[in-house]
Amino acid sequence: MAAPLSSSSMVRRVTSPCIGICTMDRESGFCLGCKRTIAEIGRWAMLDDPERQAIIDQLPGRKL
């Protein structure tokens, strides 16, 4: 019988919005490809799913 998954062993489901166009827009501070800030990109691997989803939810409203 399989052991239940603990929260530390769960796979993250909110994936990076990176599309490989990794250039920062000087005026807005957002990446031209994914519209995240350099701080959001840098800490992405350390964020949990709710934190990642909160960023994803903001992206459509970000203007370059």
HELIX and SHEET records of a PDB file:
HELIX    1   1 ILE A   38  ARG A   43  1                                   6    
HELIX    2   2 TRP A   44  MET A   46  5                                   3    
HELIX    3   3 ASP A   49  GLN A   58  1                                  10    
HELIX    4   4 LEU A   59  GLY A   61  5                                   3    
END                                                                             
